[in-house]
């Protein structure tokens, strides 16, 4: 603990003029958004390519996506411990090291012949899965955390489409499918270094933040087990809902070109970015504003309501498509329906649950617990599609999966709300509600 306080003191001195709340908020959002958006430049551009002409069941691209997601999933399980135990002073150098390994893997993808270059994408996903937790560590435990993390989460909404647009533009400029992912990573390298420098300048939470949200510290094995013993059923229900949303969100993201083509929109690289802009705007407004609710208990249950409302919107989009809803509004509304609960978990549920219980912990542990199983579920879906749906209609498969997944996620979030409403941690007044 003394070592952590020393790191915090050094960071505070280094931060200087970032003590003004508005300046700090803008600086933190830009730093976090930029860092994670640049990470997507090392992860997602390859999905803009079709990788046609190879004799693989279900298509070579499905194998590439599956390999990367396998690496990313394994990274999440490793991150349950690594991110939970990460000292603040090691976050930045660890982040840059992981990005460097990811770019080397993309170079390997370009060098190796098909099908052996599949290993390059597995190795690319392996380090990238821990980047989010490192960035999140700079933002948690603050009175403005929801707003800051909403800005961070906007990056993986907007950056997903932007990275695909960059990949498509490089292909249009004559870069081959084999080398496009590595070239795209180099495009994002210089801005990444600048944004990580900005992250390092963010000061630690102040005394008012700690009073409102509790101190955040690395978690050892006993701390992690204590959380599972006290809140296991509720965490399992949130994780189940998050798993379902992650599966559908990832399908929508990784097969966006094919879905857009099936919806009648082709040859427009910028459509990825345009659609995700409106999704990000709605999600940031809904989830970021929750920081205005000071009471931790009310905010926690409000985040559950936002999640369930988003899922209901997604179901309405699926029903609307069957009744003739256009492709662009369908993808935007479904994106809102998926990202509202997905981001609510990131910005509010775990942040306010820690603040409410005052149990020693950090968001990184809870998020990676949920993320690990979320991506494991997505791997299962990808393997199922490889085995049983080699030539199926992707849009039809996606529509059926969406209707089922959204309905089950609503049920899981509803049961989680019921559990925590009866839990002792949820009925005790939050720190900000107590006099004095």
Protein Blocks (a to p, Z undefined) as FASTA:
>chain_A
ZZmmmmmmmmmmmnmmmmpmklmmmmmmmmmmmmmmmmmmmmmmmmmpgogoiacehijk
lmmmmmmmmmmmmmmmmmmmmmmmmcfklmmmmmmmmmmmmmmmmmmmmmpccfklmmmm
mmmmmmmmmmmmmmmmmmgoiaklmmmmmmmmmmmmmmmmmmmmmmmmmmmnopafklmm
mmmmmmmmmmmmmmmmmmmmpccddfklmmmnopaddddfklmmmmmmmmmmmmmmmmmm
mmmmmmmmmmmmmmmmmmmmmnopahilklmmmmmmmmmmmmmmmmmmmmmpmblklmmm
mmmmmmmmmmmmmmmmmmmmmnopafklmmmmmmmmmmmmmmmmmmmmmmmmmmmnopac
dfklmmmmmmmmmmmmmmmmmmmmmmmmmmbcfklmmmmmmmmmmmmmmmmmmmmmmmmm
mpmklmpccfklpgZZ
